[in-house]
Amino acid sequence: MMATEGHPVQVAVRVLGVSESGFYAWRDRGPSARSIRHVLLTDTIRQVHAASSGVYGIRQVHAELTLGRGMRLWHGTVSCRV
């Protein structure tokens, strides 16, 4: 981001079309629950895939997560992260 690259915050917010207070609110905000869930889910998918020696495809990974581990997720969620 421009502000982290040494550019003044005022220039960065003007170029991006956001308010300075909005920039600081965004910067100081922690990750959302959704983004945390996505990171954890991606890690779990990678673990399942690695445990199968890279043999499992989307269908097998989805089956392991839903049937084997009891997770509730859409098939497309797995395909976005494989």
mmCIF file of the N, C-alpha and C atoms, coordinates in Angstrom:
data_MODEL
# 
_entry.id   MODEL 
# 
loop_
_atom_site.group_PDB 
_atom_site.id 
_atom_site.type_symbol 
_atom_site.label_atom_id 
_atom_site.label_alt_id 
_atom_site.label_comp_id 
_atom_site.label_asym_id 
_atom_site.label_entity_id 
_atom_site.label_seq_id 
_atom_site.pdbx_PDB_ins_code 
_atom_site.Cartn_x 
_atom_site.Cartn_y 
_atom_site.Cartn_z 
_atom_site.occupancy 
_atom_site.B_iso_or_equiv 
_atom_site.pdbx_formal_charge 
_atom_site.auth_seq_id 
_atom_site.auth_comp_id 
_atom_site.auth_asym_id 
_atom_site.auth_atom_id 
_atom_site.pdbx_PDB_model_num 
ATOM 1   N N  . MET A 1 1  ? 0.843   -1.176  0.000  1.00 0.00 ? 1  MET A N  1 
ATOM 2   C CA . MET A 1 1  ? 0.000   0.000   0.000  1.00 0.00 ? 1  MET A CA 1 
ATOM 3   C C  . MET A 1 1  ? 0.886   1.236   0.000  1.00 0.00 ? 1  MET A C  1 
ATOM 4   N N  . MET A 1 2  ? 0.362   2.270   -0.525 1.00 0.00 ? 2  MET A N  1 
ATOM 5   C CA . MET A 1 2  ? 1.144   3.490   -0.687 1.00 0.00 ? 2  MET A CA 1 
ATOM 6   C C  . MET A 1 2  ? 1.646   4.044   0.637  1.00 0.00 ? 2  MET A C  1 
ATOM 7   N N  . ALA A 1 3  ? 0.788   4.047   1.647  1.00 0.00 ? 3  ALA A N  1 
ATOM 8   C CA . ALA A 1 3  ? 1.183   4.622   2.935  1.00 0.00 ? 3  ALA A CA 1 
ATOM 9   C C  . ALA A 1 3  ? 2.304   3.815   3.584  1.00 0.00 ? 3  ALA A C  1 
ATOM 10  N N  . THR A 1 4  ? 2.320   2.504   3.371  1.00 0.00 ? 4  THR A N  1 
ATOM 11  C CA . THR A 1 4  ? 3.376   1.677   3.951  1.00 0.00 ? 4  THR A CA 1 
ATOM 12  C C  . THR A 1 4  ? 4.649   1.744   3.125  1.00 0.00 ? 4  THR A C  1 
ATOM 13  N N  . GLU A 1 5  ? 4.574   2.296   1.931  1.00 0.00 ? 5  GLU A N  1 
ATOM 14  C CA . GLU A 1 5  ? 5.752   2.433   1.079  1.00 0.00 ? 5  GLU A CA 1 
ATOM 15  C C  . GLU A 1 5  ? 6.420   3.790   1.230  1.00 0.00 ? 5  GLU A C  1 
ATOM 16  N N  . GLY A 1 6  ? 6.025   4.550   2.240  1.00 0.00 ? 6  GLY A N  1 
ATOM 17  C CA . GLY A 1 6  ? 6.677   5.814   2.502  1.00 0.00 ? 6  GLY A CA 1 
ATOM 18  C C  . GLY A 1 6  ? 5.955   7.030   1.954  1.00 0.00 ? 6  GLY A C  1 
ATOM 19  N N  . HIS A 1 7  ? 4.861   6.838   1.248  1.00 0.00 ? 7  HIS A N  1 
ATOM 20  C CA . HIS A 1 7  ? 4.096   7.976   0.750  1.00 0.00 ? 7  HIS A CA 1 
ATOM 21  C C  . HIS A 1 7  ? 3.257   8.547   1.892  1.00 0.00 ? 7  HIS A C  1 
ATOM 22  N N  . PRO A 1 8  ? 3.053   9.845   1.921  1.00 0.00 ? 8  PRO A N  1 
ATOM 23  C CA . PRO A 1 8  ? 2.210   10.423  2.977  1.00 0.00 ? 8  PRO A CA 1 
ATOM 24  C C  . PRO A 1 8  ? 0.789   9.873   2.911  1.00 0.00 ? 8  PRO A C  1 
ATOM 25  N N  . VAL A 1 9  ? 0.200   9.660   4.062  1.00 0.00 ? 9  VAL A N  1 
ATOM 26  C CA . VAL A 1 9  ? -1.153  9.125   4.146  1.00 0.00 ? 9  VAL A CA 1 
ATOM 27  C C  . VAL A 1 9  ? -2.127  10.019  3.389  1.00 0.00 ? 9  VAL A C  1 
ATOM 28  N N  . GLN A 1 10 ? -1.941  11.325  3.472  1.00 0.00 ? 10 GLN A N  1 
ATOM 29  C CA . GLN A 1 10 ? -2.849  12.251  2.803  1.00 0.00 ? 10 GLN A CA 1 
ATOM 30  C C  . GLN A 1 10 ? -2.853  12.021  1.288  1.00 0.00 ? 10 GLN A C  1 
ATOM 31  N N  . VAL A 1 11 ? -1.696  11.753  0.713  1.00 0.00 ? 11 VAL A N  1 
ATOM 32  C CA . VAL A 1 11 ? -1.614  11.487  -0.724 1.00 0.00 ? 11 VAL A CA 1 
ATOM 33  C C  . VAL A 1 11 ? -2.287  10.153  -1.044 1.00 0.00 ? 11 VAL A C  1 
ATOM 34  N N  . ALA A 1 12 ? -2.019  9.152   -0.230 1.00 0.00 ? 12 ALA A N  1 
ATOM 35  C CA . ALA A 1 12 ? -2.578  7.822   -0.469 1.00 0.00 ? 12 ALA A CA 1 
ATOM 36  C C  . ALA A 1 12 ? -4.102  7.845   -0.437 1.00 0.00 ? 12 ALA A C  1 
ATOM 37  N N  . VAL A 1 13 ? -4.686  8.494   0.576  1.00 0.00 ? 13 VAL A N  1 
ATOM 38  C CA . VAL A 1 13 ? -6.148  8.499   0.671  1.00 0.00 ? 13 VAL A CA 1 
ATOM 39  C C  . VAL A 1 13 ? -6.773  9.318   -0.447 1.00 0.00 ? 13 VAL A C  1 
ATOM 40  N N  . ARG A 1 14 ? -6.102  10.365  -0.883 1.00 0.00 ? 14 ARG A N  1 
ATOM 41  C CA . ARG A 1 14 ? -6.624  11.173  -1.986 1.00 0.00 ? 14 ARG A CA 1 
ATOM 42  C C  . ARG A 1 14 ? -6.617  10.357  -3.278 1.00 0.00 ? 14 ARG A C  1 
ATOM 43  N N  . VAL A 1 15 ? -5.537  9.637   -3.538 1.00 0.00 ? 15 VAL A N  1 
ATOM 44  C CA . VAL A 1 15 ? -5.438  8.817   -4.742 1.00 0.00 ? 15 VAL A CA 1 
ATOM 45  C C  . VAL A 1 15 ? -6.460  7.678   -4.704 1.00 0.00 ? 15 VAL A C  1 
ATOM 46  N N  . LEU A 1 16 ? -6.640  7.075   -3.547 1.00 0.00 ? 16 LEU A N  1 
ATOM 47  C CA . LEU A 1 16 ? -7.570  5.952   -3.416 1.00 0.00 ? 16 LEU A CA 1 
ATOM 48  C C  . LEU A 1 16 ? -9.021  6.393   -3.277 1.00 0.00 ? 16 LEU A C  1 
ATOM 49  N N  . GLY A 1 17 ? -9.245  7.660   -2.997 1.00 0.00 ? 17 GLY A N  1 
ATOM 50  C CA . GLY A 1 17 ? -10.607 8.166   -2.879 1.00 0.00 ? 17 GLY A CA 1 
ATOM 51  C C  . GLY A 1 17 ? -11.295 7.749   -1.596 1.00 0.00 ? 17 GLY A C  1 
ATOM 52  N N  . VAL A 1 18 ? -10.542 7.631   -0.513 1.00 0.00 ? 18 VAL A N  1 
ATOM 53  C CA . VAL A 1 18 ? -11.110 7.279   0.791  1.00 0.00 ? 18 VAL A CA 1 
ATOM 54  C C  . VAL A 1 18 ? -10.765 8.372   1.791  1.00 0.00 ? 18 VAL A C  1 
ATOM 55  N N  . SER A 1 19 ? -11.471 8.352   2.917  1.00 0.00 ? 19 SER A N  1 
ATOM 56  C CA . SER A 1 19 ? -11.185 9.353   3.943  1.00 0.00 ? 19 SER A CA 1 
ATOM 57  C C  . SER A 1 19 ? -9.983  8.906   4.773  1.00 0.00 ? 19 SER A C  1 
ATOM 58  N N  . GLU A 1 20 ? -9.329  9.862   5.363  1.00 0.00 ? 20 GLU A N  1 
ATOM 59  C CA . GLU A 1 20 ? -8.174  9.549   6.214  1.00 0.00 ? 20 GLU A CA 1 
ATOM 60  C C  . GLU A 1 20 ? -8.611  8.743   7.432  1.00 0.00 ? 20 GLU A C  1 
ATOM 61  N N  . SER A 1 21 ? -9.743  9.131   8.016  1.00 0.00 ? 21 SER A N  1 
ATOM 62  C CA . SER A 1 21 ? -10.229 8.380   9.186  1.00 0.00 ? 21 SER A CA 1 
ATOM 63  C C  . SER A 1 21 ? -10.620 6.957   8.795  1.00 0.00 ? 21 SER A C  1 
ATOM 64  N N  . GLY A 1 22 ? -11.174 6.794   7.592  1.00 0.00 ? 22 GLY A N  1 
ATOM 65  C CA . GLY A 1 22 ? -11.508 5.454   7.103  1.00 0.00 ? 22 GLY A CA 1 
ATOM 66  C C  . GLY A 1 22 ? -10.277 4.606   6.902  1.00 0.00 ? 22 GLY A C  1 
ATOM 67  N N  . PHE A 1 23 ? -9.199  5.227   6.401  1.00 0.00 ? 23 PHE A N  1 
ATOM 68  C CA . PHE A 1 23 ? -7.940  4.500   6.230  1.00 0.00 ? 23 PHE A CA 1 
ATOM 69  C C  . PHE A 1 23 ? -7.419  4.000   7.569  1.00 0.00 ? 23 PHE A C  1 
ATOM 70  N N  . TYR A 1 24 ? -7.403  4.875   8.582  1.00 0.00 ? 24 TYR A N  1 
ATOM 71  C CA . TYR A 1 24 ? -6.894  4.478   9.895  1.00 0.00 ? 24 TYR A CA 1 
ATOM 72  C C  . TYR A 1 24 ? -7.800  3.428   10.543 1.00 0.00 ? 24 TYR A C  1 
ATOM 73  N N  . ALA A 1 25 ? -9.110  3.524   10.332 1.00 0.00 ? 25 ALA A N  1 
ATOM 74  C CA . ALA A 1 25 ? -10.028 2.514   10.869 1.00 0.00 ? 25 ALA A CA 1 
ATOM 75  C C  . ALA A 1 25 ? -9.758  1.162   10.225 1.00 0.00 ? 25 ALA A C  1 
ATOM 76  N N  . TRP A 1 26 ? -9.542  1.169   8.892  1.00 0.00 ? 26 TRP A N  1 
ATOM 77  C CA . TRP A 1 26 ? -9.243  -0.068  8.183  1.00 0.00 ? 26 TRP A CA 1 
ATOM 78  C C  . TRP A 1 26 ? -7.917  -0.665  8.655  1.00 0.00 ? 26 TRP A C  1 
ATOM 79  N N  . ARG A 1 27 ? -6.908  0.192   8.807  1.00 0.00 ? 27 ARG A N  1 
ATOM 80  C CA . ARG A 1 27 ? -5.574  -0.265  9.197  1.00 0.00 ? 27 ARG A CA 1 
ATOM 81  C C  . ARG A 1 27 ? -5.566  -0.887  10.584 1.00 0.00 ? 27 ARG A C  1 
ATOM 82  N N  . ASP A 1 28 ? -6.341  -0.309  11.496 1.00 0.00 ? 28 ASP A N  1 
ATOM 83  C CA . ASP A 1 28 ? -6.320  -0.766  12.886 1.00 0.00 ? 28 ASP A CA 1 
ATOM 84  C C  . ASP A 1 28 ? -7.311  -1.889  13.167 1.00 0.00 ? 28 ASP A C  1 
ATOM 85  N N  . ARG A 1 29 ? -8.172  -2.179  12.209 1.00 0.00 ? 29 ARG A N  1 
ATOM 86  C CA . ARG A 1 29 ? -9.177  -3.227  12.388 1.00 0.00 ? 29 ARG A CA 1 
ATOM 87  C C  . ARG A 1 29 ? -8.523  -4.591  12.252 1.00 0.00 ? 29 ARG A C  1 
ATOM 88  N N  . GLY A 1 30 ? -8.952  -5.520  13.062 1.00 0.00 ? 30 GLY A N  1 
ATOM 89  C CA . GLY A 1 30 ? -8.440  -6.880  12.966 1.00 0.00 ? 30 GLY A CA 1 
ATOM 90  C C  . GLY A 1 30 ? -9.118  -7.630  11.839 1.00 0.00 ? 30 GLY A C  1 
ATOM 91  N N  . PRO A 1 31 ? -8.674  -8.834  11.557 1.00 0.00 ? 31 PRO A N  1 
ATOM 92  C CA . PRO A 1 31 ? -9.296  -9.619  10.491 1.00 0.00 ? 31 PRO A CA 1 
ATOM 93  C C  . PRO A 1 31 ? -10.729 -9.999  10.865 1.00 0.00 ? 31 PRO A C  1 
ATOM 94  N N  . SER A 1 32 ? -11.583 -10.099 9.867  1.00 0.00 ? 32 SER A N  1 
ATOM 95  C CA . SER A 1 32 ? -12.982 -10.456 10.101 1.00 0.00 ? 32 SER A CA 1 
ATOM 96  C C  . SER A 1 32 ? -13.108 -11.940 10.410 1.00 0.00 ? 32 SER A C  1 
ATOM 97  N N  . ALA A 1 33 ? -14.225 -12.313 10.973 1.00 0.00 ? 33 ALA A N  1 
ATOM 98  C CA . ALA A 1 33 ? -14.491 -13.728 11.270 1.00 0.00 ? 33 ALA A CA 1 
ATOM 99  C C  . ALA A 1 33 ? -14.495 -14.547 9.983  1.00 0.00 ? 33 ALA A C  1 
ATOM 100 N N  . ARG A 1 34 ? -15.011 -13.956 8.919  1.00 0.00 ? 34 ARG A N  1 
ATOM 101 C CA . ARG A 1 34 ? -15.055 -14.651 7.638  1.00 0.00 ? 34 ARG A CA 1 
ATOM 102 C C  . ARG A 1 34 ? -13.657 -14.915 7.099  1.00 0.00 ? 34 ARG A C  1 
ATOM 103 N N  . SER A 1 35 ? -12.779 -13.926 7.161  1.00 0.00 ? 35 SER A N  1 
ATOM 104 C CA . SER A 1 35 ? -11.426 -14.126 6.634  1.00 0.00 ? 35 SER A CA 1 
ATOM 105 C C  . SER A 1 35 ? -10.651 -15.139 7.481  1.00 0.00 ? 35 SER A C  1 
ATOM 106 N N  . ILE A 1 36 ? -10.882 -15.145 8.782  1.00 0.00 ? 36 ILE A N  1 
ATOM 107 C CA . ILE A 1 36 ? -10.239 -16.142 9.656  1.00 0.00 ? 36 ILE A CA 1 
ATOM 108 C C  . ILE A 1 36 ? -10.727 -17.537 9.294  1.00 0.00 ? 36 ILE A C  1 
ATOM 109 N N  . ARG A 1 37 ? -12.045 -17.676 9.082  1.00 0.00 ? 37 ARG A N  1 
ATOM 110 C CA . ARG A 1 37 ? -12.608 -18.975 8.708  1.00 0.00 ? 37 ARG A CA 1 
ATOM 111 C C  . ARG A 1 37 ? -12.022 -19.442 7.381  1.00 0.00 ? 37 ARG A C  1 
ATOM 112 N N  . HIS A 1 38 ? -11.871 -18.544 6.422  1.00 0.00 ? 38 HIS A N  1 
ATOM 113 C CA . HIS A 1 38 ? -11.316 -18.920 5.125  1.00 0.00 ? 38 HIS A CA 1 
ATOM 114 C C  . HIS A 1 38 ? -9.878  -19.401 5.248  1.00 0.00 ? 38 HIS A C  1 
ATOM 115 N N  . VAL A 1 39 ? -9.090  -18.762 6.087  1.00 0.00 ? 39 VAL A N  1 
ATOM 116 C CA . VAL A 1 39 ? -7.701  -19.188 6.283  1.00 0.00 ? 39 VAL A CA 1 
ATOM 117 C C  . VAL A 1 39 ? -7.661  -20.577 6.918  1.00 0.00 ? 39 VAL A C  1 
ATOM 118 N N  . LEU A 1 40 ? -8.473  -20.781 7.943  1.00 0.00 ? 40 LEU A N  1 
ATOM 119 C CA . LEU A 1 40 ? -8.509  -22.088 8.608  1.00 0.00 ? 40 LEU A CA 1 
ATOM 120 C C  . LEU A 1 40 ? -9.009  -23.172 7.665  1.00 0.00 ? 40 LEU A C  1 
ATOM 121 N N  . LEU A 1 41 ? -10.030 -22.860 6.881  1.00 0.00 ? 41 LEU A N  1 
ATOM 122 C CA . LEU A 1 41 ? -10.567 -23.829 5.936  1.00 0.00 ? 41 LEU A CA 1 
ATOM 123 C C  . LEU A 1 41 ? -9.541  -24.182 4.864  1.00 0.00 ? 41 LEU A C  1 
ATOM 124 N N  . THR A 1 42 ? -8.837  -23.189 4.356  1.00 0.00 ? 42 THR A N  1 
ATOM 125 C CA . THR A 1 42 ? -7.804  -23.437 3.351  1.00 0.00 ? 42 THR A CA 1 
ATOM 126 C C  . THR A 1 42 ? -6.709  -24.331 3.917  1.00 0.00 ? 42 THR A C  1 
ATOM 127 N N  . ASP A 1 43 ? -6.305  -24.085 5.154  1.00 0.00 ? 43 ASP A N  1 
ATOM 128 C CA . ASP A 1 43 ? -5.293  -24.938 5.796  1.00 0.00 ? 43 ASP A CA 1 
ATOM 129 C C  . ASP A 1 43 ? -5.788  -26.377 5.939  1.00 0.00 ? 43 ASP A C  1 
ATOM 130 N N  . THR A 1 44 ? -7.045  -26.537 6.340  1.00 0.00 ? 44 THR A N  1 
ATOM 131 C CA . THR A 1 44 ? -7.621  -27.877 6.504  1.00 0.00 ? 44 THR A CA 1 
ATOM 132 C C  . THR A 1 44 ? -7.683  -28.600 5.167  1.00 0.00 ? 44 THR A C  1 
ATOM 133 N N  . ILE A 1 45 ? -8.082  -27.906 4.116  1.00 0.00 ? 45 ILE A N  1 
ATOM 134 C CA . ILE A 1 45 ? -8.143  -28.505 2.783  1.00 0.00 ? 45 ILE A CA 1 
ATOM 135 C C  . ILE A 1 45 ? -6.745  -28.953 2.348  1.00 0.00 ? 45 ILE A C  1 
ATOM 136 N N  . ARG A 1 46 ? -5.758  -28.132 2.594  1.00 0.00 ? 46 ARG A N  1 
ATOM 137 C CA . ARG A 1 46 ? -4.382  -28.501 2.227  1.00 0.00 ? 46 ARG A CA 1 
ATOM 138 C C  . ARG A 1 46 ? -3.902  -29.720 3.028  1.00 0.00 ? 46 ARG A C  1 
ATOM 139 N N  . GLN A 1 47 ? -4.281  -29.802 4.303  1.00 0.00 ? 47 GLN A N  1 
ATOM 140 C CA . GLN A 1 47 ? -3.904  -30.944 5.128  1.00 0.00 ? 47 GLN A CA 1 
ATOM 141 C C  . GLN A 1 47 ? -4.529  -32.236 4.601  1.00 0.00 ? 47 GLN A C  1 
ATOM 142 N N  . VAL A 1 48 ? -5.823  -32.173 4.264  1.00 0.00 ? 48 VAL A N  1 
ATOM 143 C CA . VAL A 1 48 ? -6.516  -33.354 3.737  1.00 0.00 ? 48 VAL A CA 1 
ATOM 144 C C  . VAL A 1 48 ? -5.878  -33.781 2.423  1.00 0.00 ? 48 VAL A C  1 
ATOM 145 N N  . HIS A 1 49 ? -5.597  -32.818 1.562  1.00 0.00 ? 49 HIS A N  1 
ATOM 146 C CA . HIS A 1 49 ? -4.984  -33.125 0.268  1.00 0.00 ? 49 HIS A CA 1 
ATOM 147 C C  . HIS A 1 49 ? -3.589  -33.728 0.459  1.00 0.00 ? 49 HIS A C  1 
ATOM 148 N N  . ALA A 1 50 ? -2.808  -33.173 1.370  1.00 0.00 ? 50 ALA A N  1 
ATOM 149 C CA . ALA A 1 50 ? -1.459  -33.685 1.635  1.00 0.00 ? 50 ALA A CA 1 
ATOM 150 C C  . ALA A 1 50 ? -1.508  -35.077 2.269  1.00 0.00 ? 50 ALA A C  1 
ATOM 151 N N  . ALA A 1 51 ? -2.480  -35.298 3.147  1.00 0.00 ? 51 ALA A N  1 
ATOM 152 C CA . ALA A 1 51 ? -2.601  -36.607 3.797  1.00 0.00 ? 51 ALA A CA 1 
ATOM 153 C C  . ALA A 1 51 ? -2.928  -37.704 2.793  1.00 0.00 ? 51 ALA A C  1 
ATOM 154 N N  . SER A 1 52 ? -3.525  -37.331 1.663  1.00 0.00 ? 52 SER A N  1 
ATOM 155 C CA . SER A 1 52 ? -3.835  -38.315 0.621  1.00 0.00 ? 52 SER A CA 1 
ATOM 156 C C  . SER A 1 52 ? -2.672  -38.447 -0.376 1.00 0.00 ? 52 SER A C  1 
ATOM 157 N N  . SER A 1 53 ? -1.538  -37.886 -0.041 1.00 0.00 ? 53 SER A N  1 
ATOM 158 C CA . SER A 1 53 ? -0.356  -37.864 -0.907 1.00 0.00 ? 53 SER A CA 1 
ATOM 159 C C  . SER A 1 53 ? -0.649  -37.159 -2.223 1.00 0.00 ? 53 SER A C  1 
ATOM 160 N N  . GLY A 1 54 ? -1.541  -36.180 -2.148 1.00 0.00 ? 54 GLY A N  1 
ATOM 161 C CA . GLY A 1 54 ? -1.866  -35.397 -3.331 1.00 0.00 ? 54 GLY A CA 1 
ATOM 162 C C  . GLY A 1 54 ? -2.783  -36.093 -4.308 1.00 0.00 ? 54 GLY A C  1 
ATOM 163 N N  . VAL A 1 55 ? -3.386  -37.211 -3.895 1.00 0.00 ? 55 VAL A N  1 
ATOM 164 C CA . VAL A 1 55 ? -4.241  -37.993 -4.788 1.00 0.00 ? 55 VAL A CA 1 
ATOM 165 C C  . VAL A 1 55 ? -5.670  -37.459 -4.798 1.00 0.00 ? 55 VAL A C  1 
ATOM 166 N N  . TYR A 1 56 ? -6.169  -37.029 -3.651 1.00 0.00 ? 56 TYR A N  1 
ATOM 167 C CA . TYR A 1 56 ? -7.554  -36.568 -3.550 1.00 0.00 ? 56 TYR A CA 1 
ATOM 168 C C  . TYR A 1 56 ? -7.783  -35.331 -4.392 1.00 0.00 ? 56 TYR A C  1 
ATOM 169 N N  . GLY A 1 57 ? -8.866  -35.357 -5.126 1.00 0.00 ? 57 GLY A N  1 
ATOM 170 C CA . GLY A 1 57 ? -9.302  -34.188 -5.870 1.00 0.00 ? 57 GLY A CA 1 
ATOM 171 C C  . GLY A 1 57 ? -10.379 -33.456 -5.068 1.00 0.00 ? 57 GLY A C  1 
ATOM 172 N N  . ILE A 1 58 ? -11.091 -32.584 -5.753 1.00 0.00 ? 58 ILE A N  1 
ATOM 173 C CA . ILE A 1 58 ? -12.098 -31.759 -5.082 1.00 0.00 ? 58 ILE A CA 1 
ATOM 174 C C  . ILE A 1 58 ? -13.185 -32.621 -4.445 1.00 0.00 ? 58 ILE A C  1 
ATOM 175 N N  . ARG A 1 59 ? -13.672 -33.624 -5.173 1.00 0.00 ? 59 ARG A N  1 
ATOM 176 C CA . ARG A 1 59 ? -14.763 -34.459 -4.644 1.00 0.00 ? 59 ARG A CA 1 
ATOM 177 C C  . ARG A 1 59 ? -14.349 -35.230 -3.395 1.00 0.00 ? 59 ARG A C  1 
ATOM 178 N N  . GLN A 1 60 ? -13.173 -35.804 -3.424 1.00 0.00 ? 60 GLN A N  1 
ATOM 179 C CA . GLN A 1 60 ? -12.712 -36.580 -2.278 1.00 0.00 ? 60 GLN A CA 1 
ATOM 180 C C  . GLN A 1 60 ? -12.426 -35.681 -1.081 1.00 0.00 ? 60 GLN A C  1 
ATOM 181 N N  . VAL A 1 61 ? -11.836 -34.516 -1.324 1.00 0.00 ? 61 VAL A N  1 
ATOM 182 C CA . VAL A 1 61 ? -11.556 -33.578 -0.235 1.00 0.00 ? 61 VAL A CA 1 
ATOM 183 C C  . VAL A 1 61 ? -12.875 -33.103 0.376  1.00 0.00 ? 61 VAL A C  1 
ATOM 184 N N  . HIS A 1 62 ? -13.848 -32.774 -0.481 1.00 0.00 ? 62 HIS A N  1 
ATOM 185 C CA . HIS A 1 62 ? -15.163 -32.342 0.013  1.00 0.00 ? 62 HIS A CA 1 
ATOM 186 C C  . HIS A 1 62 ? -15.815 -33.440 0.838  1.00 0.00 ? 62 HIS A C  1 
ATOM 187 N N  . ALA A 1 63 ? -15.748 -34.685 0.360  1.00 0.00 ? 63 ALA A N  1 
ATOM 188 C CA . ALA A 1 63 ? -16.330 -35.806 1.097  1.00 0.00 ? 63 ALA A CA 1 
ATOM 189 C C  . ALA A 1 63 ? -15.651 -35.991 2.453  1.00 0.00 ? 63 ALA A C  1 
ATOM 190 N N  . GLU A 1 64 ? -14.334 -35.876 2.485  1.00 0.00 ? 64 GLU A N  1 
ATOM 191 C CA . GLU A 1 64 ? -13.607 -36.009 3.756  1.00 0.00 ? 64 GLU A CA 1 
ATOM 192 C C  . GLU A 1 64 ? -14.020 -34.923 4.739  1.00 0.00 ? 64 GLU A C  1 
ATOM 193 N N  . LEU A 1 65 ? -14.148 -33.707 4.251  1.00 0.00 ? 65 LEU A N  1 
ATOM 194 C CA . LEU A 1 65 ? -14.517 -32.600 5.143  1.00 0.00 ? 65 LEU A CA 1 
ATOM 195 C C  . LEU A 1 65 ? -15.950 -32.728 5.646  1.00 0.00 ? 65 LEU A C  1 
ATOM 196 N N  . THR A 1 66 ? -16.884 -33.078 4.751  1.00 0.00 ? 66 THR A N  1 
ATOM 197 C CA . THR A 1 66 ? -18.291 -33.129 5.149  1.00 0.00 ? 66 THR A CA 1 
ATOM 198 C C  . THR A 1 66 ? -18.651 -34.418 5.865  1.00 0.00 ? 66 THR A C  1 
ATOM 199 N N  . LEU A 1 67 ? -18.261 -35.555 5.307  1.00 0.00 ? 67 LEU A N  1 
ATOM 200 C CA . LEU A 1 67 ? -18.630 -36.836 5.909  1.00 0.00 ? 67 LEU A CA 1 
ATOM 201 C C  . LEU A 1 67 ? -17.655 -37.267 6.999  1.00 0.00 ? 67 LEU A C  1 
ATOM 202 N N  . GLY A 1 68 ? -16.373 -37.087 6.743  1.00 0.00 ? 68 GLY A N  1 
ATOM 203 C CA . GLY A 1 68 ? -15.364 -37.535 7.697  1.00 0.00 ? 68 GLY A CA 1 
ATOM 204 C C  . GLY A 1 68 ? -15.179 -36.605 8.882  1.00 0.00 ? 68 GLY A C  1 
ATOM 205 N N  . ARG A 1 69 ? -15.295 -35.311 8.637  1.00 0.00 ? 69 ARG A N  1 
ATOM 206 C CA . ARG A 1 69 ? -15.031 -34.348 9.702  1.00 0.00 ? 69 ARG A CA 1 
ATOM 207 C C  . ARG A 1 69 ? -16.269 -33.567 10.136 1.00 0.00 ? 69 ARG A C  1 
ATOM 208 N N  . GLY A 1 70 ? -17.391 -33.801 9.492  1.00 0.00 ? 70 GLY A N  1 
ATOM 209 C CA . GLY A 1 70 ? -18.643 -33.164 9.891  1.00 0.00 ? 70 GLY A CA 1 
ATOM 210 C C  . GLY A 1 70 ? -18.735 -31.669 9.627  1.00 0.00 ? 70 GLY A C  1 
ATOM 211 N N  . MET A 1 71 ? -17.943 -31.182 8.709  1.00 0.00 ? 71 MET A N  1 
ATOM 212 C CA . MET A 1 71 ? -17.984 -29.753 8.388  1.00 0.00 ? 71 MET A CA 1 
ATOM 213 C C  . MET A 1 71 ? -19.119 -29.506 7.400  1.00 0.00 ? 71 MET A C  1 
ATOM 214 N N  . ARG A 1 72 ? -19.753 -28.347 7.528  1.00 0.00 ? 72 ARG A N  1 
ATOM 215 C CA . ARG A 1 72 ? -20.813 -27.973 6.606  1.00 0.00 ? 72 ARG A CA 1 
ATOM 216 C C  . ARG A 1 72 ? -20.276 -26.913 5.654  1.00 0.00 ? 72 ARG A C  1 
ATOM 217 N N  . LEU A 1 73 ? -20.121 -27.314 4.394  1.00 0.00 ? 73 LEU A N  1 
ATOM 218 C CA . LEU A 1 73 ? -19.646 -26.368 3.403  1.00 0.00 ? 73 LEU A CA 1 
ATOM 219 C C  . LEU A 1 73 ? -20.084 -26.800 2.018  1.00 0.00 ? 73 LEU A C  1 
ATOM 220 N N  . TRP A 1 74 ? -20.153 -25.836 1.138  1.00 0.00 ? 74 TRP A N  1 
ATOM 221 C CA . TRP A 1 74 ? -20.571 -26.047 -0.234 1.00 0.00 ? 74 TRP A CA 1 
ATOM 222 C C  . TRP A 1 74 ? -19.424 -26.648 -1.031 1.00 0.00 ? 74 TRP A C  1 
ATOM 223 N N  . HIS A 1 75 ? -19.751 -27.461 -2.008 1.00 0.00 ? 75 HIS A N  1 
ATOM 224 C CA . HIS A 1 75 ? -18.742 -28.109 -2.851 1.00 0.00 ? 75 HIS A CA 1 
ATOM 225 C C  . HIS A 1 75 ? -17.837 -27.072 -3.517 1.00 0.00 ? 75 HIS A C  1 
ATOM 226 N N  . GLY A 1 76 ? -18.411 -25.948 -3.948 1.00 0.00 ? 76 GLY A N  1 
ATOM 227 C CA . GLY A 1 76 ? -17.641 -24.910 -4.603 1.00 0.00 ? 76 GLY A CA 1 
ATOM 228 C C  . GLY A 1 76 ? -16.625 -24.249 -3.697 1.00 0.00 ? 76 GLY A C  1 
ATOM 229 N N  . THR A 1 77 ? -16.872 -24.287 -2.396 1.00 0.00 ? 77 THR A N  1 
ATOM 230 C CA . THR A 1 77 ? -15.924 -23.716 -1.442 1.00 0.00 ? 77 THR A CA 1 
ATOM 231 C C  . THR A 1 77 ? -14.596 -24.454 -1.505 1.00 0.00 ? 77 THR A C  1 
ATOM 232 N N  . VAL A 1 78 ? -14.660 -25.756 -1.677 1.00 0.00 ? 78 VAL A N  1 
ATOM 233 C CA . VAL A 1 78 ? -13.439 -26.562 -1.770 1.00 0.00 ? 78 VAL A CA 1 
ATOM 234 C C  . VAL A 1 78 ? -12.740 -26.268 -3.090 1.00 0.00 ? 78 VAL A C  1 
ATOM 235 N N  . SER A 1 79 ? -13.496 -26.187 -4.165 1.00 0.00 ? 79 SER A N  1 
ATOM 236 C CA . SER A 1 79 ? -12.873 -25.992 -5.468 1.00 0.00 ? 79 SER A CA 1 
ATOM 237 C C  . SER A 1 79 ? -12.169 -24.637 -5.588 1.00 0.00 ? 79 SER A C  1 
ATOM 238 N N  . CYS A 1 80 ? -12.617 -23.663 -4.832 1.00 0.00 ? 80 CYS A N  1 
ATOM 239 C CA . CYS A 1 80 ? -11.991 -22.335 -4.853 1.00 0.00 ? 80 CYS A CA 1 
ATOM 240 C C  . CYS A 1 80 ? -10.631 -22.334 -4.154 1.00 0.00 ? 80 CYS A C  1 
ATOM 241 N N  . ARG A 1 81 ? -10.360 -23.337 -3.341 1.00 0.00 ? 81 ARG A N  1 
ATOM 242 C CA . ARG A 1 81 ? -9.159  -23.320 -2.509 1.00 0.00 ? 81 ARG A CA 1 
ATOM 243 C C  . ARG A 1 81 ? -8.172  -24.428 -2.845 1.00 0.00 ? 81 ARG A C  1 
ATOM 244 N N  . VAL A 1 82 ? -8.487  -25.284 -3.806 1.00 0.00 ? 82 VAL A N  1 
ATOM 245 C CA . VAL A 1 82 ? -7.581  -26.386 -4.145 1.00 0.00 ? 82 VAL A CA 1 
ATOM 246 C C  . VAL A 1 82 ? -6.576  -25.908 -5.162 1.00 0.00 ? 82 VAL A C  1 
# 
